[in-house]
Amino acid sequence: MDDRTFRNAMGKFATGVTIITTAVDRDVHGMTANAFMSVSLNPRLVLISIGEKAKMLEKLNQSDAFAVNILSEDQKELSMQFAGQIQKKRKVTFEWLHGIPILNGALANIVCHVYSKQLAGDHTLFIGEVIDVAVREGTPLTFFAGKYGKIANI
Ligand code: FAD
């Protein structure tokens, strides 16, 4: 198969959308990501996958901590901003939980310390041990076949 066929096949997996946030010396960096999954209940572990070209990789190597902010359907613009997809950027205010920056308005903020990491091809898999969560009501932003969407029937 060629790369396009592989990407098309992967795009058939509908996901939510997250923004990963971290900070080095209180300087916050965020990045849109949908490669996120829950891994283990005991201990509580989650996984994210970060591309070798992403600035986020070096930030995470330095901070050893991150938050996964699961976006609500009204946070599409924020997702585009943190994916570098829009020119017009707005100033984003972060809250802090256990010294880790989190985003207001997300459906969930999952705050983690890096538990382990594994190089996998051109990405690095970070497993995070969850130290705290915050949850709110709402409906999710979705991503399917390269397009944002929302869930119609919830
Ligand atoms: P940059 O490209 O420099 O930053 C990203 C953007 O975030 C910039 O526009 C920057 O202005 C903004 N930003 C960063 N920090 C702040 C701040 N403190 N305040 C305001 N704005 C800020 N890539 C992966 O590696 N793994 C994935 O799982 C993944 N999933 C994706 C899912 C979707 C739906 C999309 C659209 C993209 C995904 N990407 C993923 C691609 C990734 O989001 C982009 O390549 C991104 O640009 C990489 O960010 P960076 O760390 O290199 O930083």
py3Dmol code that shows the C-alpha trace and the ligand (Angstrom):
import py3Dmol

protein = """\
ATOM      1  CA  MET A   1       0.000   0.000   0.000  1.00  0.00           C
ATOM      2  CA  ASP A   2       1.099   3.614  -0.368  1.00  0.00           C
ATOM      3  CA  ASP A   3       1.125   6.184   2.465  1.00  0.00           C
ATOM      4  CA  ARG A   4      -2.166   7.736   1.331  1.00  0.00           C
ATOM      5  CA  THR A   5      -3.977   4.385   1.521  1.00  0.00           C
ATOM      6  CA  PHE A   6      -2.555   3.750   5.000  1.00  0.00           C
ATOM      7  CA  ARG A   7      -3.615   7.217   6.195  1.00  0.00           C
ATOM      8  CA  ASN A   8      -7.096   6.787   4.700  1.00  0.00           C
ATOM      9  CA  ALA A   9      -7.508   3.467   6.511  1.00  0.00           C
ATOM     10  CA  MET A  10      -6.395   4.980   9.851  1.00  0.00           C
ATOM     11  CA  GLY A  11      -8.784   7.901   9.282  1.00  0.00           C
ATOM     12  CA  LYS A  12     -11.716   5.480   9.296  1.00  0.00           C
ATOM     13  CA  PHE A  13     -11.263   5.203  13.054  1.00  0.00           C
ATOM     14  CA  ALA A  14     -13.481   7.960  14.502  1.00  0.00           C
ATOM     15  CA  THR A  15     -11.980   9.600  17.581  1.00  0.00           C
ATOM     16  CA  GLY A  16     -12.450  12.431  19.981  1.00  0.00           C
ATOM     17  CA  VAL A  17      -9.955  15.298  19.938  1.00  0.00           C
ATOM     18  CA  THR A  18      -7.589  16.317  22.724  1.00  0.00           C
ATOM     19  CA  ILE A  19      -5.088  19.059  23.348  1.00  0.00           C
ATOM     20  CA  ILE A  20      -1.998  17.895  25.221  1.00  0.00           C
ATOM     21  CA  THR A  21      -0.624  20.593  27.516  1.00  0.00           C
ATOM     22  CA  THR A  22       2.653  20.772  29.377  1.00  0.00           C
ATOM     23  CA  ALA A  23       4.961  23.430  30.784  1.00  0.00           C
ATOM     24  CA  VAL A  24       8.681  23.924  31.166  1.00  0.00           C
ATOM     25  CA  ASP A  25       9.482  26.580  33.777  1.00  0.00           C
ATOM     26  CA  ARG A  26       5.803  27.666  33.675  1.00  0.00           C
ATOM     27  CA  ASP A  27       6.066  28.303  29.902  1.00  0.00           C
ATOM     28  CA  VAL A  28       3.027  26.478  28.493  1.00  0.00           C
ATOM     29  CA  HIS A  29       3.032  24.510  25.244  1.00  0.00           C
ATOM     30  CA  GLY A  30      -0.041  22.812  23.771  1.00  0.00           C
ATOM     31  CA  MET A  31      -0.620  20.464  20.834  1.00  0.00           C
ATOM     32  CA  THR A  32      -3.731  18.912  19.295  1.00  0.00           C
ATOM     33  CA  ALA A  33      -3.694  15.102  19.383  1.00  0.00           C
ATOM     34  CA  ASN A  34      -6.130  12.285  18.739  1.00  0.00           C
ATOM     35  CA  ALA A  35      -3.692   9.424  19.359  1.00  0.00           C
ATOM     36  CA  PHE A  36      -4.890   8.913  22.916  1.00  0.00           C
ATOM     37  CA  MET A  37      -6.138   5.868  24.762  1.00  0.00           C
ATOM     38  CA  SER A  38      -6.812   4.588  28.232  1.00  0.00           C
ATOM     39  CA  VAL A  39      -4.381   1.752  29.066  1.00  0.00           C
ATOM     40  CA  SER A  40      -4.725   0.444  32.639  1.00  0.00           C
ATOM     41  CA  LEU A  41      -6.945   0.844  35.695  1.00  0.00           C
ATOM     42  CA  ASN A  42      -4.418  -0.302  38.310  1.00  0.00           C
ATOM     43  CA  PRO A  43      -2.245   1.660  38.095  1.00  0.00           C
ATOM     44  CA  ARG A  44      -4.242   4.282  36.173  1.00  0.00           C
ATOM     45  CA  LEU A  45      -2.401   4.732  32.889  1.00  0.00           C
ATOM     46  CA  VAL A  46      -3.107   6.499  29.595  1.00  0.00           C
ATOM     47  CA  LEU A  47      -1.125   6.695  26.361  1.00  0.00           C
ATOM     48  CA  ILE A  48      -0.355   9.464  23.866  1.00  0.00           C
ATOM     49  CA  SER A  49       1.749   9.312  20.689  1.00  0.00           C
ATOM     50  CA  ILE A  50       3.925  12.272  19.695  1.00  0.00           C
ATOM     51  CA  GLY A  51       5.540  12.727  16.277  1.00  0.00           C
ATOM     52  CA  GLU A  52       9.312  13.188  16.053  1.00  0.00           C
ATOM     53  CA  LYS A  53       8.912  16.620  14.418  1.00  0.00           C
ATOM     54  CA  ALA A  54       6.532  18.012  17.038  1.00  0.00           C
ATOM     55  CA  LYS A  55       7.950  20.624  19.422  1.00  0.00           C
ATOM     56  CA  MET A  56       5.884  18.878  22.046  1.00  0.00           C
ATOM     57  CA  LEU A  57       8.352  15.968  22.066  1.00  0.00           C
ATOM     58  CA  GLU A  58      11.222  17.984  23.547  1.00  0.00           C
ATOM     59  CA  LYS A  59       8.848  19.757  25.933  1.00  0.00           C
ATOM     60  CA  LEU A  60       7.582  16.442  27.306  1.00  0.00           C
ATOM     61  CA  ASN A  61      11.112  15.087  27.610  1.00  0.00           C
ATOM     62  CA  GLN A  62      11.905  18.100  29.786  1.00  0.00           C
ATOM     63  CA  SER A  63       8.721  18.396  31.837  1.00  0.00           C
ATOM     64  CA  ASP A  64       7.988  14.684  32.442  1.00  0.00           C
ATOM     65  CA  ALA A  65       4.354  15.651  32.982  1.00  0.00           C
ATOM     66  CA  PHE A  66       1.330  16.510  30.837  1.00  0.00           C
ATOM     67  CA  ALA A  67      -2.420  16.941  30.761  1.00  0.00           C
ATOM     68  CA  VAL A  68      -4.799  15.478  28.214  1.00  0.00           C
ATOM     69  CA  ASN A  69      -7.696  17.895  27.683  1.00  0.00           C
ATOM     70  CA  ILE A  70     -10.635  16.184  25.954  1.00  0.00           C
ATOM     71  CA  LEU A  71     -12.358  18.814  23.827  1.00  0.00           C
ATOM     72  CA  SER A  72     -16.032  19.672  23.700  1.00  0.00           C
ATOM     73  CA  GLU A  73     -17.818  20.270  20.404  1.00  0.00           C
ATOM     74  CA  ASP A  74     -17.495  24.051  20.761  1.00  0.00           C
ATOM     75  CA  GLN A  75     -13.672  23.898  20.927  1.00  0.00           C
ATOM     76  CA  LYS A  76     -12.953  23.240  17.226  1.00  0.00           C
ATOM     77  CA  GLU A  77     -11.150  26.575  16.776  1.00  0.00           C
ATOM     78  CA  LEU A  78      -8.936  25.836  19.747  1.00  0.00           C
ATOM     79  CA  SER A  79      -8.107  22.451  18.228  1.00  0.00           C
ATOM     80  CA  MET A  80      -7.194  24.129  14.939  1.00  0.00           C
ATOM     81  CA  GLN A  81      -5.021  26.674  16.740  1.00  0.00           C
ATOM     82  CA  PHE A  82      -3.086  23.994  18.629  1.00  0.00           C
ATOM     83  CA  ALA A  83      -2.653  21.988  15.417  1.00  0.00           C
ATOM     84  CA  GLY A  84      -1.128  25.031  13.703  1.00  0.00           C
ATOM     85  CA  GLN A  85      -4.053  25.118  11.237  1.00  0.00           C
ATOM     86  CA  ILE A  86      -5.086  28.760  11.659  1.00  0.00           C
ATOM     87  CA  GLN A  87      -3.200  32.008  11.352  1.00  0.00           C
ATOM     88  CA  LYS A  88      -5.395  34.076  13.636  1.00  0.00           C
ATOM     89  CA  LYS A  89      -4.405  32.915  17.095  1.00  0.00           C
ATOM     90  CA  ARG A  90      -6.101  33.923  20.266  1.00  0.00           C
ATOM     91  CA  LYS A  91      -4.499  34.224  23.649  1.00  0.00           C
ATOM     92  CA  VAL A  92      -5.316  31.181  25.708  1.00  0.00           C
ATOM     93  CA  THR A  93      -5.610  31.264  29.478  1.00  0.00           C
ATOM     94  CA  PHE A  94      -4.659  28.110  31.330  1.00  0.00           C
ATOM     95  CA  GLU A  95      -5.576  26.889  34.777  1.00  0.00           C
ATOM     96  CA  TRP A  96      -3.150  24.798  36.809  1.00  0.00           C
ATOM     97  CA  LEU A  97      -3.678  21.453  38.493  1.00  0.00           C
ATOM     98  CA  HIS A  98      -0.762  19.937  40.440  1.00  0.00           C
ATOM     99  CA  GLY A  99       1.582  22.345  38.658  1.00  0.00           C
ATOM    100  CA  ILE A 100       0.415  21.182  35.189  1.00  0.00           C
ATOM    101  CA  PRO A 101      -1.492  23.515  32.828  1.00  0.00           C
ATOM    102  CA  ILE A 102      -5.035  22.523  31.849  1.00  0.00           C
ATOM    103  CA  LEU A 103      -7.621  24.020  29.475  1.00  0.00           C
ATOM    104  CA  ASN A 104     -10.902  25.536  30.563  1.00  0.00           C
ATOM    105  CA  GLY A 105     -14.080  24.192  28.995  1.00  0.00           C
ATOM    106  CA  ALA A 106     -12.734  20.732  28.180  1.00  0.00           C
ATOM    107  CA  LEU A 107     -14.950  17.705  28.899  1.00  0.00           C
ATOM    108  CA  ALA A 108     -12.125  16.198  30.928  1.00  0.00           C
ATOM    109  CA  ASN A 109      -8.665  17.217  32.087  1.00  0.00           C
ATOM    110  CA  ILE A 110      -6.448  14.214  32.783  1.00  0.00           C
ATOM    111  CA  VAL A 111      -3.270  15.176  34.608  1.00  0.00           C
ATOM    112  CA  CYS A 112      -0.320  12.770  34.382  1.00  0.00           C
ATOM    113  CA  HIS A 113       3.285  12.190  35.272  1.00  0.00           C
ATOM    114  CA  VAL A 114       5.284  10.359  32.609  1.00  0.00           C
ATOM    115  CA  TYR A 115       5.387   6.685  33.638  1.00  0.00           C
ATOM    116  CA  SER A 116       7.348   5.356  30.648  1.00  0.00           C
ATOM    117  CA  LYS A 117       8.132   6.124  27.026  1.00  0.00           C
ATOM    118  CA  GLN A 118       8.843   4.017  23.980  1.00  0.00           C
ATOM    119  CA  LEU A 119      10.180   5.029  20.595  1.00  0.00           C
ATOM    120  CA  ALA A 120       7.904   3.624  17.876  1.00  0.00           C
ATOM    121  CA  GLY A 121       9.037   4.465  14.349  1.00  0.00           C
ATOM    122  CA  ASP A 122       8.700   8.203  13.802  1.00  0.00           C
ATOM    123  CA  HIS A 123       6.629   8.687  16.997  1.00  0.00           C
ATOM    124  CA  THR A 124       7.291   8.349  20.729  1.00  0.00           C
ATOM    125  CA  LEU A 125       4.631   6.712  22.885  1.00  0.00           C
ATOM    126  CA  PHE A 126       4.276   8.350  26.288  1.00  0.00           C
ATOM    127  CA  ILE A 127       2.471   6.403  28.980  1.00  0.00           C
ATOM    128  CA  GLY A 128       1.213   8.703  31.697  1.00  0.00           C
ATOM    129  CA  GLU A 129       0.263   7.778  35.249  1.00  0.00           C
ATOM    130  CA  VAL A 130      -2.898   9.699  36.053  1.00  0.00           C
ATOM    131  CA  ILE A 131      -2.586  11.766  39.209  1.00  0.00           C
ATOM    132  CA  ASP A 132      -5.848  13.701  38.970  1.00  0.00           C
ATOM    133  CA  VAL A 133      -8.842  14.336  36.720  1.00  0.00           C
ATOM    134  CA  ALA A 134     -11.511  17.013  36.343  1.00  0.00           C
ATOM    135  CA  VAL A 135     -14.719  16.220  34.459  1.00  0.00           C
ATOM    136  CA  ARG A 136     -17.600  18.330  33.160  1.00  0.00           C
ATOM    137  CA  GLU A 137     -20.827  17.700  31.257  1.00  0.00           C
ATOM    138  CA  GLY A 138     -21.044  18.298  27.511  1.00  0.00           C
ATOM    139  CA  THR A 139     -20.681  16.665  24.115  1.00  0.00           C
ATOM    140  CA  PRO A 140     -17.403  15.915  22.328  1.00  0.00           C
ATOM    141  CA  LEU A 141     -15.617  17.306  19.306  1.00  0.00           C
ATOM    142  CA  THR A 142     -14.957  14.388  16.938  1.00  0.00           C
ATOM    143  CA  PHE A 143     -12.512  13.651  14.120  1.00  0.00           C
ATOM    144  CA  PHE A 144     -13.251  11.258  11.258  1.00  0.00           C
ATOM    145  CA  ALA A 145     -11.708  10.907   7.788  1.00  0.00           C
ATOM    146  CA  GLY A 146      -9.739  14.110   8.278  1.00  0.00           C
ATOM    147  CA  LYS A 147     -12.767  16.194   9.269  1.00  0.00           C
ATOM    148  CA  TYR A 148     -14.077  17.620  12.510  1.00  0.00           C
ATOM    149  CA  GLY A 149     -17.611  16.770  13.535  1.00  0.00           C
ATOM    150  CA  LYS A 150     -19.922  16.196  16.445  1.00  0.00           C
ATOM    151  CA  ILE A 151     -22.191  13.432  17.628  1.00  0.00           C
ATOM    152  CA  ALA A 152     -25.725  14.046  16.388  1.00  0.00           C
ATOM    153  CA  ASN A 153     -27.782  11.828  18.670  1.00  0.00           C
ATOM    154  CA  ILE A 154     -26.602  12.511  22.227  1.00  0.00           C
TER     155      ILE A 154
END
"""
ligand_1 = """\
53
FAD
P 3.606 24.059 17.137
O 3.207 23.559 15.783
O 4.608 25.121 17.257
O 2.343 24.529 17.981
C 1.069 24.133 17.662
C 0.163 25.331 17.746
O -0.214 25.516 19.107
C 0.772 26.638 17.254
O -0.164 27.233 16.391
C 0.943 27.450 18.521
O 0.702 28.815 18.331
C -0.133 26.867 19.443
N 0.280 26.990 20.842
C 1.191 26.229 21.489
N 1.321 26.632 22.769
C 0.453 27.672 22.935
C 0.117 28.503 24.042
N 0.737 28.420 25.222
N -0.845 29.451 23.860
C -1.465 29.591 22.662
N -1.182 28.848 21.573
C -0.220 27.890 21.703
N 0.419 15.003 16.130
C 0.968 14.055 16.924
O 2.194 14.018 17.074
N 0.188 13.125 17.596
C -1.166 13.115 17.481
O -1.841 12.295 18.108
C -1.762 14.104 16.641
N -3.107 14.127 16.476
C -3.680 15.116 15.730
C -5.080 15.149 15.638
C -5.708 16.144 14.900
C -7.233 16.156 14.818
C -4.927 17.121 14.243
C -5.603 18.216 13.444
C -3.534 17.101 14.328
C -2.892 16.094 15.079
N -1.503 16.050 15.222
C -0.925 15.069 15.987
C -0.642 17.056 14.551
C -0.192 18.163 15.529
O -1.282 18.739 16.220
C 0.541 19.297 14.756
O 1.583 18.727 13.989
C 1.074 20.368 15.694
O 1.314 21.541 14.953
C 2.373 19.979 16.379
O 2.639 20.943 17.374
P 4.090 21.300 17.876
O 4.288 20.707 19.235
O 5.115 20.997 16.820
O 4.027 22.853 18.102
"""
view = py3Dmol.view(width=600, height=400)
view.addModel(protein, "pdb")
view.setStyle({"model": 0}, {"cartoon": {"style": "trace"}})
view.addModel(ligand_1, "xyz")
view.setStyle({"model": 1}, {"stick": {}})
view.zoomTo()
view.show()
